[in-house]
Amino acid sequence: CQFVQIIKVEVVQEQLSPRGDSVSSFGVLLNRLVQDVQERLAYRCQVYARDSIGNYIPTLSDLDYPAKLRRAAAGPLPSPSASSSLSSTPSLLSSSSSSSSESGVTYYMPAERTVNMLR
């Protein structure tokens, strides 16, 4: 998302717009690049949502939420399932396991992944 913003604002608006028609073909190329990046980003989000959120199979400990809350109240909760199940997509959820373990909050894994994907 930051890459798209950089291309749109810094390159197209700030660098190409003042130069006019002499670099208009390069602007068309950059606009196609931005569209391609946005399409790929949307596709990767769809795949991630389908694979990691939609196809999530809860474990017995996920479904025993009262016990999970009691363990969280007793002390910081290590998240072994988060580190093993999130290893396939570290770029999307690089801060999810650290933020949930630091705060002691125990979200249902698909809810946590959804919120992190939407950030």
C-alpha positions in Angstrom: 0.0 0.0 0.0 2.8 2.4 0.8 4.5 1.5 -2.6 1.3 2.5 -4.4 1.1 5.8 -2.5 4.7 6.6 -3.2 4.3 6.1 -6.9 1.0 8.0 -7.1 2.0 11.0 -5.0 5.8 11.4 -5.2 6.4 10.2 -8.7 3.3 10.9 -10.8 2.0 14.0 -9.1 5.2 15.7 -8.0 7.7 14.6 -10.6 5.7 14.0 -13.8 2.9 16.5 -13.7 5.1 19.6 -13.8 7.0 18.2 -16.9 3.8 18.0 -19.0 3.4 16.0 -22.2 7.1 15.2 -22.7 6.8 12.3 -20.1 3.2 11.5 -20.5 3.9 8.0 -21.8 5.9 7.3 -18.7 2.9 8.4 -16.6 0.7 5.9 -18.4 3.2 3.2 -17.6 3.3 4.1 -14.0 -0.5 4.2 -13.8 -0.6 0.6 -15.2 2.0 -0.4 -12.6 -0.1 1.0 -9.8 -3.2 -0.8 -11.1 -1.2 -4.1 -11.3 0.2 -3.7 -7.8 -3.3 -2.9 -6.4 -4.8 -6.0 -8.2 -2.1 -8.3 -6.8 -2.5 -6.9 -3.3 -6.3 -7.5 -3.5 -5.7 -11.0 -4.8 -3.2 -11.8 -2.0 -5.7 -10.5 0.6 -8.4 -12.7 -0.8 -6.2 -15.8 -0.8 -5.1 -15.0 2.8 -8.7 -14.5 3.9 -9.8 -17.8 2.3 -6.8 -19.9 3.5 -6.1 -18.5 6.9 -9.4 -17.2 8.1 -12.2 -19.0 6.1 -10.6 -22.4 6.3 -9.4 -22.1 9.9 -10.2 -25.2 11.9 -10.5 -24.4 15.6 -8.8 -26.6 18.2 -10.4 -27.6 21.5 -8.5 -25.0 23.3 -9.8 -22.3 20.9 -13.4 -23.4 21.7 -12.7 -23.5 25.5 -12.7 -19.7 25.8 -13.5 -19.4 29.5 -10.4 -21.5 30.3 -8.3 -19.4 27.9 -9.5 -16.2 29.8 -8.5 -17.7 33.1 -5.1 -18.6 31.8 -4.6 -15.1 30.4 -5.7 -13.6 33.8 -3.1 -15.8 35.5 -0.2 -14.5 33.4 1.1 -13.9 29.9 -0.1 -16.4 27.4 2.4 -17.9 25.1 1.0 -18.4 21.6 2.5 -21.6 20.1 -0.3 -21.9 17.6 0.2 -18.4 16.4 3.8 -18.9 15.6 3.3 -22.2 13.8 0.1 -21.3 11.8 1.3 -17.8 10.9 4.7 -18.7 9.5 3.3 -19.0 6.0 2.4 -15.3 5.8 4.8 -13.4 8.0 4.4 -10.1 6.0 0.7 -9.8 6.7 0.8 -10.6 10.4 4.3 -9.8 11.5 3.0 -7.9 14.6 0.0 -10.0 15.5 1.7 -12.6 17.7 3.8 -10.0 19.6 0.9 -7.6 20.1 -1.5 -10.3 21.4 1.1 -11.9 23.7 2.3 -8.5 25.1 -1.2 -7.3 26.0 -2.4 -10.6 27.3 -5.5 -10.5 25.1 -6.7 -13.9 23.8 -8.7 -13.4 20.7 -10.2 -16.1 18.6 -7.5 -16.7 15.9 -9.7 -15.9 12.8 -10.8 -12.6 14.5 -7.2 -11.6 15.2 -6.1 -12.4 11.7 -9.0 -10.5 10.2 -8.2 -7.4 12.3 -4.5 -7.6 11.4 -5.3 -8.0 7.7 -7.5 -4.9 7.8 -4.9 -2.7 9.5 
